[in-house]
Amino acid sequence: MENYNIVMHFGNESVHNDSMETTPSPPINQPRPTLQDILNQHWEYRFAQAFGLYVFPIVIFLGTIGNILTFIVLCRHSMRTTSTCIYMQAIAVLDLAVLYINAFRRWLTILNEGTDISTRSQAACITIHFFSYFTYHYSVWLVVAMTVERFIAIHFPLKAAQMATISRARKVTILLFIIFVAINSHIFWTVTIDDREFCIPEKEYEDFHDNVMPWLDAAIYSFAPFVVLLTFNILIIYDNRKATLRRRSMRSQNQRNNRTDSRQQFHQRLTAMLLSVSFTFLVCTSPKVIFMSIRESAFQFIVDGKVNYHGYASYLMASRISDFFVYLNHSINFFLYSIHGQRFRRELKKVLCCARGGLRRLSTISQSLDGVVNSRVTTDTFTLSSYRTRNSSGIVNHNPAYNITDNDE
């Protein structure tokens, strides 16, 4: 999701270039306006900066709390009974990584007036950009794998027990990990830091990063998952509708079939939850898909040989808004699980009750320790006072320090 074109066009831009579209040159005794001053003249740029500065932290905070709680709930023994939970655990971890590697870094860049922490060193540049691409790609294809598995469970119910297993989910998770490490490993030798401390492609790979990598990234993260998820979600809805009509025609059931209906209702709720996750991805990534499709034609950075700052400001505003929806997609799963997952809500209540009970026990222990300490201090003070009173009355103490008489003085 990184764009090296912007770095190359604007990261090294100097406002001393006479070919740039700037305000009239100031008098010699006045400093020329900086790039920040020029961009601040456009409301699109000011909106983009304010939007990132105040909205991104809210998404990061909600996503952090939600993904941590999701992971804790899914690690409970009662939740580790389906293969879907394996995918959901991995997605929670990756969503948290996406928020801090990308959203939090973007927020820090805004605070630091455009200075990205990835430009601190060669190692930071390579590592941060690798994990940025990797976490984006890995997380979305785990959602795809989870959706495909749900389709198999509904469309081939007799084969689901053999195909949708916990061990198979772990194997798929590991396989996707290896695939996306391999796909993004090129960053280790195609990206570098230049003399001006900008993270840019190596010269021999500039064409690849300018013309191939943006579309490859768009295909892996947006286009292909969008088509696959949309297709399988339609198939799941169709098969689920058929199963619902079939159950309605078999309403008169005995006790054993009632249990079967209960199990089918559980799978139906699970399907509804996964559909909500998939459709949320489709909705939240649609702005990014549209933005990446039209950005080459809609935003022009160079017009008649001059830098188009208004075009860059508009680009930045559209980019920030589309990024917001992407980050929102990685923050909202906890709320979707809570709305549609009855078992998830039940286990979440247990986790929160345990946490509340633990805090109460800690408070009780702390109060008890305070009481013991205060009681001991009071007892020691009383004993010492009584001890000195008895010595002043002529009671002999075996400690010579307390056996001083008036004659000794």
Long-range contacts (C-beta under 8 A, 24 or more apart in sequence): 1-102, 1-132, 1-133, 1-136, 1-217, 1-221, 1-323, 1-326, 2-129, 2-132, 2-133, 3-214, 4-199, 4-200, 4-201, 4-209, 4-210, 4-213, 5-210, 5-214, 6-312, 6-315, 7-198, 7-199, 7-200, 8-198, 8-200, 9-301, 9-302, 9-312, 10-35, 10-301, 10-312, 11-196, 11-198, 11-200, 12-196, 12-198, 13-307, 17-307, 19-305, 19-306, 19-307, 20-306, 20-307, 21-303, 21-306, 21-307, 21-308, 21-309, 22-309, 36-113, 36-114, 38-309, 39-309, 39-312, 39-313, 41-309, 42-309, 42-310, 42-313, 42-314, 44-310, 44-313, 44-314, 44-316, 44-317, 45-312, 45-313, 45-316, 45-317, 47-317, 48-313, 48-316, 48-317, 48-319, 48-320, 49-110, 51-317, 51-320, 51-321, 51-324, 52-106, 52-107, 52-110, 52-320, 53-107, 53-110, 53-111, 55-324, 56-103, 56-104, 56-106, 56-107, 56-110, 56-324, 56-327, 57-107, 59-99, 59-103, 59-324, 59-327, 59-328, 59-331, 60-99, 60-100, 60-103, 60-104, 60-107, 60-327, 60-331, 62-331, 63-95, 63-96, 63-99, 63-103, 63-327, 63-330, 63-331, 63-332, 64-96, 64-99, 65-334, 66-331, 66-332, 66-333, 66-334, 66-335, 67-92, 67-93, 67-95, 67-96, 67-99, 67-331, 67-333, 67-334, 68-92, 68-96, 69-334, 69-348, 69-351, 70-333, 70-334, 70-337, 71-96, 72-351, 73-344, 73-347, 73-348, 73-351, 76-347, 76-350, 76-351, 78-343, 78-347, 79-343, 79-344, 79-347, 80-166, 82-166, 82-270, 83-149, 83-164, 83-165, 83-166, 83-168, 83-169, 84-146, 84-149, 84-150, 84-169, 84-270, 84-274, 86-166, 86-169, 86-170, 86-173, 87-142, 87-143, 87-145, 87-146, 87-149, 87-169, 87-173, 88-146, 88-333, 88-337, 90-142, 90-173, 91-139, 91-142, 91-143, 91-146, 91-333, 92-333, 92-334, 94-135, 94-138, 94-139, 94-142, 95-139, 95-330, 95-331, 95-333, 97-131, 97-135, 98-135, 98-136, 98-139, 98-327, 98-330, 99-327, 99-330, 99-331, 101-128, 101-131, 101-132, 101-135, 102-132, 102-135, 102-136, 102-323, 102-327, 103-323, 103-327, 106-323, 116-199, 118-199, 119-193, 119-197, 119-198, 119-199, 121-193, 122-192, 122-193, 125-191, 125-192, 125-193, 125-199, 126-187, 126-188, 126-191, 129-187, 129-191, 129-199, 130-184, 130-185, 130-187, 130-188, 133-184, 133-187, 133-217, 134-180, 134-181, 134-184, 136-217, 136-221, 137-180, 137-183, 137-184, 137-217, 137-220, 137-221, 138-176, 138-177, 138-180, 139-330, 140-221, 140-225, 140-281, 141-176, 141-180, 141-220, 141-225, 142-173, 142-176, 143-225, 143-229, 143-277, 143-278, 143-281, 144-225, 144-228, 144-229, 145-169, 145-172, 145-173, 145-176, 146-274, 146-277, 147-228, 147-229, 147-232, 147-233, 147-236, 147-274, 147-278, 148-228, 148-232, 150-236, 150-270, 150-271, 150-274, 151-232, 151-235, 151-236, 151-239, 153-267, 154-236, 154-239, 154-240, 154-243, 154-267, 154-271, 155-235, 155-239, 183-220, 214-292, 218-289, 218-292, 218-293, 221-285, 222-285, 222-288, 222-289, 222-292, 223-289, 225-281, 225-285, 226-282, 226-285, 226-286, 226-289, 229-278, 229-281, 229-282, 230-282, 232-278, 233-275, 233-278, 233-279, 233-282, 236-271, 236-274, 236-275, 237-275, 240-268, 240-271, 244-268, 266-343, 269-340, 269-341, 269-342, 270-341, 272-340, 273-336, 273-337, 273-340, 273-341, 273-344, 276-336, 276-339, 276-340, 277-333, 277-336, 280-329, 280-332, 280-333, 280-336, 281-329, 283-325, 284-325, 284-326, 284-328, 284-329, 284-332, 285-325, 285-326, 285-329, 286-325, 287-321, 287-322, 287-325, 288-322, 288-323, 288-325, 288-326, 290-322, 291-318, 291-319, 291-322
